[in-house]
Amino acid sequence: MSAARGRVNFAELIKKKRDGGQLSEEEICIFVRAVTDKTIKDSQIGAMMMAIWQKGMVPAETLTLTRAMMQSGEVLQWPQEWKSLIVDKHSTGGVGDKISLPLAPALAACGCKVPMISGRGLAHTGGTLDKLESLPGFNVHQTSQQVAKIIETVGCCIVGQTEELVPADKVLYALRDVTSTVDSVPLITGSIISKKAAESLSTLVIDVKYGNAAFCKDMNAARELAQSLVTVGNNLGVRTGAVLSRMDSPIGRCIGNSLEVIESIECLKGQGPDDLKELVICLGGYVLWMCGRAATLDSGKKDIAKTLENGEALRIFQAMLEAQGVQPEIATALCVGNQDYFQVFRRAQSQIELKAEAEGTVVEINGMRLAEVLHKLGAGRTQPGEPINHSIGAELLVTLGQHVQKGDPWIRVHYETPALGEDMRAYLQGALIVGNPAQVNDSPLISEFILPN
């Protein structure tokens, strides 16, 4: 095929992949250039993605696709002395997944530089940017020059993707949902790794979640995705590792944008739920070990835990808030002392507590059901760009393994309009599953490491 874009027959290219053929490096690069330049029809992009979804890609194709996407826009540059210190984390998303908020400052407190580029929530998953935008004044829109300045002075930032960074991904990402190709491993790999490689990272850890409230429903699917991400990341020069973690019940006790920020600050104060701290410590320890800041995984975990206990991660979080637009008095009110957080955050108009309908041991709290209800109440979005209500959310009042009596309150829902009708209440009640102690899943929260090559 000629590289001259004017003579490219995209229908033939789509047919080749549809029939199970392997696309050449040149063909993939031509496709990605056309996506970036908008010289290919959306219908043809959708058809190509469906062909990829149906027939898959061999590792060499996925690597080429990811590299071409990464090179479709700006690639961030850092001072030479930072080369081994630029690190990041990515999660495939889950209910109550707020790990990034305490993890970025904890890693910075250990000497790393963390230019965390995050996304917004869609469907049942909450977006890190949406959570942070519940903070008055927090600005996720920063240029690459501003990011570099914040990294130099603070050590970490959490920002959105700039217009110049991986523009091909913006087009493909927007079309994946409407073409039912979201769950394609090559397309997921290309989307995630192209953005992280464009950050010019030295080290990346990916939290691949599995379970009924996760994108991957079982460990085998999670392992396949993790292996693809790790392989492509390492082949693009980023030392990449992954963990597989369970996602049936929510992480922590809070779900919803502002409530999750409050819980993250509690974690940074050395408090908060154990599962949240465990994930922050484990993922952070893994990053420190991979980038050479810790001799072993265990010593890396201890270093992260220490930053949560001694307040150093909290201090950096406060500095990050101020560097990204939060007024100093607001940042101080949140991070110093134990003030009422709702002096800063808006509280939803109504709260209601639901009560357990039977006695027994809490075996599971179905995170997907909770997320679906909160989404309908206005905490999430169906289409990119839709407004959301940061105040809507839920607080779990029980934990896995806890014995509850019939009539004990188990969840507090923060809502506005529409009201929490009887049908929603009934659906929510089905999220609390009680049984006997032997039914509680006591397997480790993180079940497996996928090591770099």
SEVOPA-121788 format. One record per residue (C-alpha): residue number from 1; x, y, z; residue in three letters. Coordinates in Angstrom, 1 decimal, always signed. Example, Ala and Ser with C-alpha at 12.3 -4.5 7.8 and 13.67 -1.06 7.14 Angstrom:
resi:c1:c2:c3:resn
1:+12.3:-4.5:+7.8:ALA
2:+13.7:-1.1:+7.1:SER
//
This chain:
resi:c1:c2:c3:resn
1:+0.0:+0.0:+0.0:MET
2:+1.3:+3.4:-0.9:SER
3:+1.8:+5.8:+2.0:ALA
4:+0.3:+8.6:+0.0:ALA
5:-2.9:+9.3:+2.0:ARG
6:-4.8:+10.5:-1.1:GLY
7:-4.6:+6.9:-2.6:ARG
8:-5.5:+5.0:+0.6:VAL
9:-8.5:+2.7:+0.2:ASN
10:-9.7:+2.5:+3.8:PHE
11:-12.5:+0.1:+2.8:ALA
12:-9.8:-2.4:+1.7:GLU
13:-7.9:-1.8:+4.9:LEU
14:-11.1:-2.5:+6.9:ILE
15:-11.8:-5.6:+4.9:LYS
16:-8.3:-6.9:+5.5:LYS
17:-8.7:-6.7:+9.2:LYS
18:-12.3:-8.0:+9.1:ARG
19:-11.2:-11.1:+7.3:ASP
20:-8.5:-11.8:+9.9:GLY
21:-5.5:-10.3:+8.2:GLY
22:-2.6:-8.7:+10.0:GLN
23:-2.1:-5.0:+9.3:LEU
24:+1.4:-3.8:+8.5:SER
25:+3.1:-1.1:+10.5:GLU
26:+2.6:+1.3:+7.5:GLU
27:-1.1:+0.5:+7.3:GLU
28:-1.7:+1.1:+11.0:ILE
29:+0.3:+4.4:+10.9:CYS
30:-1.7:+5.6:+7.9:ILE
31:-5.0:+4.8:+9.8:PHE
32:-3.9:+6.6:+12.9:VAL
33:-2.7:+9.7:+10.9:ARG
34:-6.0:+9.8:+9.1:ALA
35:-7.9:+9.6:+12.5:VAL
36:-5.7:+12.5:+13.8:THR
37:-6.1:+14.6:+10.6:ASP
38:-9.8:+13.8:+10.3:LYS
39:-9.3:+12.6:+6.7:THR
40:-11.2:+9.4:+7.4:ILE
41:-15.0:+9.1:+8.0:LYS
42:-16.3:+8.3:+11.5:ASP
43:-18.2:+5.4:+9.9:SER
44:-14.9:+3.9:+8.7:GLN
45:-13.2:+4.4:+12.0:ILE
46:-16.1:+2.6:+13.7:GLY
47:-15.9:-0.2:+11.1:ALA
48:-12.2:-0.6:+11.7:MET
49:-12.6:-0.7:+15.5:MET
50:-15.3:-3.3:+15.1:MET
51:-13.0:-5.4:+12.9:ALA
52:-10.3:-5.1:+15.6:ILE
53:-12.9:-6.1:+18.2:TRP
54:-13.9:-9.1:+16.2:GLN
55:-10.5:-10.4:+15.0:LYS
56:-8.1:-8.9:+17.6:GLY
57:-4.6:-7.9:+17.0:MET
58:-1.3:-9.8:+17.4:VAL
59:+1.1:-8.1:+19.9:PRO
60:+3.1:-6.5:+17.1:ALA
61:+0.0:-4.8:+15.8:GLU
62:-1.1:-3.6:+19.2:THR
63:+2.4:-2.2:+19.8:LEU
64:+2.4:-0.3:+16.5:THR
65:-1.1:+1.0:+17.1:LEU
66:-0.1:+2.3:+20.6:THR
67:+3.1:+3.9:+19.4:ARG
68:+1.4:+5.6:+16.5:ALA
69:-1.3:+7.0:+18.9:MET
70:+1.4:+8.2:+21.3:MET
71:+3.2:+10.0:+18.4:GLN
72:+0.0:+11.6:+17.1:SER
73:+0.6:+14.7:+19.4:GLY
74:+2.9:+16.2:+22.0:GLU
75:+5.3:+14.0:+24.0:VAL
76:+6.2:+15.6:+27.3:LEU
77:+9.8:+16.4:+28.0:GLN
78:+11.5:+16.5:+31.5:TRP
79:+14.8:+17.6:+32.8:PRO
80:+17.5:+14.9:+32.5:GLN
81:+17.9:+14.6:+36.3:GLU
82:+14.2:+13.6:+36.6:TRP
83:+14.5:+10.8:+34.1:LYS
84:+14.2:+7.9:+36.6:SER
85:+11.8:+9.7:+38.9:LEU
86:+8.8:+10.3:+36.6:ILE
87:+6.2:+7.8:+37.6:VAL
88:+2.4:+7.3:+37.4:ASP
89:-0.4:+4.9:+38.2:LYS
90:-3.5:+3.9:+36.2:HIS
91:-6.6:+2.0:+37.2:SER
92:-9.1:+0.3:+34.9:THR
93:-11.8:+1.8:+37.2:GLY
94:-14.2:+0.7:+39.8:GLY
95:-16.8:+1.8:+42.4:VAL
96:-15.3:+4.1:+45.0:GLY
97:-11.8:+4.0:+43.4:ASP
98:-10.2:+7.1:+44.8:LYS
99:-6.6:+5.6:+45.1:ILE
100:-5.0:+8.3:+42.9:SER
101:-5.8:+11.1:+45.3:LEU
102:-3.7:+9.9:+48.3:PRO
103:-1.2:+8.0:+46.1:LEU
104:+0.2:+10.8:+44.0:ALA
105:+1.3:+12.9:+47.0:PRO
106:+2.5:+9.9:+48.9:ALA
107:+4.8:+9.0:+45.9:LEU
108:+6.0:+12.6:+45.7:ALA
109:+6.8:+12.5:+49.4:ALA
110:+9.1:+9.6:+48.6:CYS
111:+11.0:+11.6:+46.1:GLY
112:+9.1:+10.8:+42.9:CYS
113:+7.8:+13.2:+40.3:LYS
114:+4.1:+12.4:+39.5:VAL
115:+2.5:+14.1:+36.4:PRO
116:-0.8:+12.2:+36.8:MET
117:-3.0:+12.6:+33.8:ILE
118:-6.5:+11.4:+34.7:SER
119:-9.9:+11.1:+33.1:GLY
120:-13.6:+11.7:+33.8:ARG
121:-16.2:+9.3:+34.8:GLY
122:-18.5:+7.6:+32.3:LEU
123:-21.3:+5.1:+33.1:ALA
124:-20.7:+3.5:+36.5:HIS
125:-17.1:+4.4:+37.1:THR
126:-16.2:+7.7:+38.8:GLY
127:-13.5:+9.9:+37.3:GLY
128:-10.6:+11.3:+39.3:THR
129:-11.0:+14.7:+37.6:LEU
130:-14.7:+14.9:+38.6:ASP
131:-13.8:+14.1:+42.2:LYS
132:-11.2:+16.9:+42.4:LEU
133:-13.5:+19.4:+40.7:GLU
134:-15.8:+19.1:+43.7:SER
135:-13.1:+21.1:+45.5:LEU
136:-13.9:+24.9:+45.0:PRO
137:-11.3:+26.4:+42.7:GLY
138:-9.4:+23.2:+41.7:PHE
139:-8.3:+23.5:+38.1:ASN
140:-7.6:+20.3:+36.2:VAL
141:-6.7:+22.3:+33.0:HIS
142:-3.0:+22.9:+33.0:GLN
143:-0.6:+23.4:+30.1:THR
144:+2.5:+21.2:+29.8:SER
145:+4.6:+24.1:+31.0:GLN
146:+2.3:+24.6:+34.1:GLN
147:+2.5:+20.9:+34.8:VAL
148:+6.3:+21.0:+34.8:ALA
149:+6.3:+24.0:+37.1:LYS
150:+3.9:+22.3:+39.6:ILE
151:+6.0:+19.1:+39.4:ILE
152:+9.1:+21.1:+40.2:GLU
153:+7.7:+22.9:+43.2:THR
154:+5.2:+20.4:+44.6:VAL
155:+6.3:+17.0:+43.2:GLY
156:+2.9:+15.9:+41.9:CYS
157:-0.2:+17.2:+40.0:CYS
158:-3.4:+15.6:+38.8:ILE
159:-4.6:+17.1:+35.5:VAL
160:-6.7:+16.4:+32.4:GLY
161:-5.4:+15.4:+29.0:GLN
162:-4.4:+18.5:+27.0:THR
163:-5.5:+19.1:+23.5:GLU
164:-2.0:+18.4:+22.2:GLU
165:-1.5:+15.1:+24.0:LEU
166:-2.5:+11.9:+22.0:VAL
167:-5.2:+13.6:+19.9:PRO
168:-5.9:+10.3:+18.1:ALA
169:-7.0:+8.8:+21.3:ASP
170:-9.7:+11.5:+21.8:LYS
171:-11.3:+10.5:+18.5:VAL
172:-11.1:+6.8:+19.1:LEU
173:-12.2:+7.0:+22.7:TYR
174:-15.3:+9.0:+21.9:ALA
175:-16.3:+6.4:+19.2:LEU
176:-15.6:+3.3:+21.2:ARG
177:-18.7:+3.6:+23.4:ASP
178:-21.1:+4.3:+20.5:VAL
179:-19.7:+1.5:+18.4:THR
180:-19.8:-1.1:+21.3:SER
181:-16.0:-1.7:+21.0:THR
182:-15.1:-0.5:+24.6:VAL
183:-14.1:-4.1:+25.6:ASP
184:-11.4:-4.6:+23.0:SER
185:-8.0:-5.5:+24.6:VAL
186:-5.9:-3.9:+21.8:PRO
187:-8.0:-0.7:+21.8:LEU
188:-7.9:-0.5:+25.6:ILE
189:-4.2:-1.1:+25.5:THR
190:-3.6:+1.6:+22.9:GLY
191:-5.7:+4.1:+24.8:SER
192:-4.1:+3.7:+28.2:ILE
193:-0.5:+3.2:+27.2:ILE
194:-0.3:+5.8:+24.5:SER
195:-1.3:+8.5:+27.0:LYS
196:+1.1:+7.2:+29.7:LYS
197:+4.0:+6.8:+27.2:ALA
198:+3.3:+10.4:+26.0:ALA
199:+4.0:+11.5:+29.6:GLU
200:+7.6:+10.1:+29.1:SER
201:+7.3:+8.0:+32.3:LEU
202:+10.1:+5.9:+33.7:SER
203:+7.7:+3.7:+35.7:THR
204:+4.0:+2.9:+35.5:LEU
205:+1.9:+0.6:+37.7:VAL
206:-1.6:-0.4:+36.5:ILE
207:-4.3:-1.6:+38.8:ASP
208:-6.5:-4.0:+36.7:VAL
209:-9.7:-4.7:+38.6:LYS
210:-11.9:-7.8:+38.2:TYR
211:-15.3:-8.7:+39.7:GLY
212:-19.0:-7.8:+39.3:ASN
213:-18.3:-4.1:+39.7:ALA
214:-15.4:-4.0:+37.3:ALA
215:-14.9:-3.9:+33.6:PHE
216:-13.2:-7.4:+33.7:CYS
217:-15.6:-9.8:+35.3:LYS
218:-13.1:-12.5:+36.1:ASP
219:-9.4:-13.0:+36.8:MET
220:-8.6:-14.5:+33.5:ASN
221:-9.9:-11.5:+31.6:ALA
222:-8.0:-9.2:+33.9:ALA
223:-4.8:-11.2:+33.5:ARG
224:-5.1:-11.0:+29.6:GLU
225:-5.6:-7.2:+29.7:LEU
226:-2.8:-6.7:+32.3:ALA
227:-0.4:-8.8:+30.2:GLN
228:-1.1:-6.7:+27.1:SER
229:-0.7:-3.5:+29.0:LEU
230:+2.6:-4.6:+30.6:VAL
231:+4.0:-5.9:+27.4:THR
232:+3.3:-2.8:+25.3:VAL
233:+4.3:-0.4:+28.0:GLY
234:+7.7:-2.1:+28.4:ASN
235:+8.2:-2.2:+24.7:ASN
236:+7.7:+1.5:+24.5:LEU
237:+10.4:+2.1:+27.1:GLY
238:+8.2:+2.5:+30.2:VAL
239:+8.9:+0.1:+33.0:ARG
240:+5.4:-1.2:+33.4:THR
241:+3.9:-3.6:+36.0:GLY
242:+0.4:-4.5:+36.9:ALA
243:-1.6:-5.8:+39.9:VAL
244:-4.9:-7.7:+39.7:LEU
245:-7.3:-6.5:+42.4:SER
246:-10.9:-7.6:+43.4:ARG
247:-13.7:-5.2:+42.7:MET
248:-17.1:-6.6:+43.9:ASP
249:-17.7:-4.4:+46.9:SER
250:-16.8:-0.7:+46.7:PRO
251:-13.4:+0.5:+47.8:ILE
252:-13.6:+2.3:+51.2:GLY
253:-16.9:+3.4:+52.6:ARG
254:-17.7:+6.4:+50.4:CYS
255:-19.0:+6.6:+46.8:ILE
256:-19.6:+9.9:+45.0:GLY
257:-17.3:+12.7:+44.1:ASN
258:-17.1:+15.0:+47.1:SER
259:-17.5:+12.2:+49.6:LEU
260:-14.6:+10.3:+48.0:GLU
261:-12.4:+13.4:+48.3:VAL
262:-13.3:+13.6:+52.0:ILE
263:-12.4:+10.0:+52.5:GLU
264:-9.1:+10.5:+50.6:SER
265:-8.1:+13.3:+52.9:ILE
266:-8.9:+11.1:+55.9:GLU
267:-6.5:+8.5:+54.4:CYS
268:-3.9:+11.2:+54.1:LEU
269:-4.4:+12.0:+57.8:LYS
270:-3.5:+8.4:+58.6:GLY
271:-7.1:+7.4:+59.1:GLN
272:-9.8:+6.1:+56.7:GLY
273:-10.8:+2.6:+55.8:PRO
274:-8.3:-0.3:+55.8:ASP
275:-8.8:-1.4:+52.2:ASP
276:-8.2:+2.0:+50.8:LEU
277:-4.9:+2.3:+52.8:LYS
278:-3.9:-1.2:+51.7:GLU
279:-4.3:-0.4:+48.0:LEU
280:-2.4:+3.0:+48.3:VAL
281:+0.4:+1.4:+50.2:ILE
282:+0.7:-1.7:+47.9:CYS
283:+0.5:+0.2:+44.6:LEU
284:+2.9:+2.9:+45.9:GLY
285:+5.3:+0.3:+47.2:GLY
286:+5.3:-1.4:+43.8:TYR
287:+6.1:+1.9:+42.1:VAL
288:+9.0:+2.7:+44.5:LEU
289:+10.5:-0.8:+44.0:TRP
290:+10.1:-0.7:+40.2:MET
291:+11.7:+2.7:+39.8:CYS
292:+14.6:+1.9:+42.2:GLY
293:+13.6:+4.2:+45.1:ARG
294:+13.1:+1.1:+47.3:ALA
295:+15.3:-2.0:+47.4:ALA
296:+12.3:-4.4:+47.9:THR
297:+8.6:-4.3:+47.6:LEU
298:+8.2:-4.5:+51.4:ASP
299:+10.5:-1.6:+52.0:SER
300:+8.6:+0.4:+49.4:GLY
301:+5.3:-0.3:+51.2:LYS
302:+6.8:+0.8:+54.5:LYS
303:+8.0:+4.1:+52.9:ASP
304:+4.5:+4.9:+51.5:ILE
305:+2.9:+4.0:+54.8:ALA
306:+5.2:+6.3:+56.7:LYS
307:+4.2:+9.3:+54.5:THR
308:+0.6:+8.7:+55.5:LEU
309:+1.4:+8.4:+59.2:GLU
310:+3.8:+11.4:+59.5:ASN
311:+1.7:+13.8:+57.5:GLY
312:+4.2:+14.4:+54.7:GLU
313:+1.8:+13.1:+52.0:ALA
314:-0.9:+15.3:+53.4:LEU
315:+1.4:+18.4:+53.3:ARG
316:+2.1:+17.7:+49.6:ILE
317:-1.6:+17.2:+48.8:PHE
318:-2.3:+20.6:+50.4:GLN
319:+0.4:+22.2:+48.3:ALA
320:-1.0:+20.5:+45.2:MET
321:-4.4:+21.9:+45.9:LEU
322:-3.1:+25.4:+46.2:GLU
323:-0.9:+25.1:+43.1:ALA
324:-4.0:+24.0:+41.1:GLN
325:-6.2:+26.9:+42.2:GLY
326:-7.7:+26.1:+45.6:VAL
327:-7.5:+29.1:+47.9:GLN
328:-5.0:+28.6:+50.7:PRO
329:-7.6:+29.1:+53.5:GLU
330:-9.8:+26.4:+51.9:ILE
331:-6.8:+24.0:+51.5:ALA
332:-5.9:+24.6:+55.1:THR
333:-9.4:+24.1:+56.3:ALA
334:-9.5:+20.7:+54.6:LEU
335:-6.0:+19.5:+55.6:CYS
336:-5.4:+20.9:+59.0:VAL
337:-7.4:+19.8:+62.1:GLY
338:-10.7:+18.0:+62.1:ASN
339:-13.2:+20.6:+60.9:GLN
340:-16.6:+19.8:+59.4:ASP
341:-15.7:+19.1:+55.7:TYR
342:-19.1:+20.4:+54.7:PHE
343:-17.9:+23.9:+55.6:GLN
344:-16.1:+23.5:+52.3:VAL
345:-18.1:+21.0:+50.3:PHE
346:-21.7:+21.5:+49.5:ARG
347:-23.9:+18.9:+51.2:ARG
348:-26.8:+17.3:+49.2:ALA
349:-30.3:+18.5:+50.1:GLN
350:-31.4:+15.1:+51.5:SER
351:-30.0:+12.1:+53.3:GLN
352:-31.7:+8.8:+54.0:ILE
353:-30.5:+5.7:+55.8:GLU
354:-31.6:+2.3:+54.7:LEU
355:-31.9:-0.5:+57.2:LYS
356:-30.9:-4.2:+56.9:ALA
357:-33.9:-6.4:+56.1:GLU
358:-32.4:-9.5:+57.7:ALA
359:-29.9:-10.6:+60.4:GLU
360:-26.6:-12.1:+59.4:GLY
361:-23.0:-11.5:+58.4:THR
362:-22.3:-8.9:+55.6:VAL
363:-21.0:-11.2:+52.8:VAL
364:-21.0:-8.7:+49.9:GLU
365:-22.1:-5.1:+49.1:ILE
366:-22.8:-5.1:+45.4:ASN
367:-20.9:-2.0:+44.1:GLY
368:-22.5:-2.1:+40.7:MET
369:-26.0:-1.7:+42.1:ARG
370:-24.9:+1.2:+44.3:LEU
371:-23.2:+2.9:+41.3:ALA
372:-26.2:+2.4:+39.0:GLU
373:-28.5:+4.1:+41.5:VAL
374:-26.2:+7.0:+42.2:LEU
375:-25.7:+7.5:+38.5:HIS
376:-29.5:+7.8:+38.0:LYS
377:-29.6:+10.3:+40.9:LEU
378:-27.1:+12.5:+39.1:GLY
379:-23.7:+11.5:+40.3:ALA
380:-22.5:+10.2:+37.0:GLY
381:-22.9:+10.8:+33.2:ARG
382:-24.0:+8.8:+30.2:THR
383:-22.4:+11.0:+27.6:GLN
384:-19.1:+12.9:+27.7:PRO
385:-19.5:+16.5:+28.7:GLY
386:-22.8:+16.0:+30.7:GLU
387:-22.9:+17.9:+34.0:PRO
388:-22.9:+16.0:+37.2:ILE
389:-23.8:+16.7:+40.8:ASN
390:-20.7:+16.4:+43.0:HIS
391:-22.8:+16.2:+46.2:SER
392:-24.7:+13.0:+45.4:ILE
393:-23.2:+9.9:+46.9:GLY
394:-23.5:+7.2:+49.6:ALA
395:-21.7:+6.3:+52.8:GLU
396:-21.5:+2.6:+53.8:LEU
397:-22.3:+2.2:+57.5:LEU
398:-21.2:-1.5:+57.6:VAL
399:-18.2:-3.5:+56.5:THR
400:-17.6:-6.9:+55.0:LEU
401:-17.7:-9.6:+57.7:GLY
402:-19.7:-7.4:+60.1:GLN
403:-22.7:-9.0:+61.9:HIS
404:-25.9:-6.9:+61.4:VAL
405:-29.3:-7.2:+63.1:GLN
406:-32.5:-6.7:+61.1:LYS
407:-33.2:-3.0:+61.2:GLY
408:-29.6:-1.8:+61.6:ASP
409:-28.8:+1.1:+59.2:PRO
410:-26.3:+0.0:+56.6:TRP
411:-26.1:+2.9:+54.1:ILE
412:-26.7:+6.6:+54.0:ARG
413:-27.6:+8.0:+50.6:VAL
414:-27.0:+11.7:+49.8:HIS
415:-29.5:+12.8:+47.1:TYR
416:-31.5:+15.7:+45.7:GLU
417:-33.9:+15.3:+42.8:THR
418:-35.3:+13.0:+41.6:PRO
419:-36.3:+11.7:+45.0:ALA
420:-35.2:+8.2:+46.1:LEU
421:-38.4:+6.4:+45.1:GLY
422:-39.5:+3.0:+46.4:GLU
423:-38.2:+1.2:+43.3:ASP
424:-34.7:+2.7:+43.8:MET
425:-34.8:+1.8:+47.5:ARG
426:-35.8:-1.8:+46.7:ALA
427:-33.0:-2.1:+44.2:TYR
428:-30.5:-0.6:+46.6:LEU
429:-31.6:-3.0:+49.3:GLN
430:-30.6:-5.9:+47.0:GLY
431:-27.0:-4.6:+47.1:ALA
432:-26.6:-5.7:+50.8:LEU
433:-26.0:-9.5:+50.9:ILE
434:-26.0:-11.1:+54.3:VAL
435:-25.3:-14.8:+55.1:GLY
436:-23.0:-16.7:+57.4:ASN
437:-19.4:-15.9:+58.2:PRO
438:-18.1:-18.8:+56.0:ALA
439:-19.4:-17.0:+52.9:GLN
440:-17.2:-14.0:+53.4:VAL
441:-14.4:-13.8:+50.7:ASN
442:-11.3:-13.5:+52.8:ASP
443:-8.9:-13.8:+49.8:SER
444:-6.3:-11.0:+49.5:PRO
445:-7.5:-7.7:+48.0:LEU
446:-4.6:-7.9:+45.5:ILE
447:-4.3:-11.4:+44.1:SER
448:-1.5:-11.2:+41.6:GLU
449:+1.4:-9.2:+40.3:PHE
450:+2.2:-9.1:+36.6:ILE
451:+5.9:-8.3:+36.5:LEU
452:+7.8:-6.3:+33.9:PRO
453:+9.8:-8.2:+31.3:ASN
//
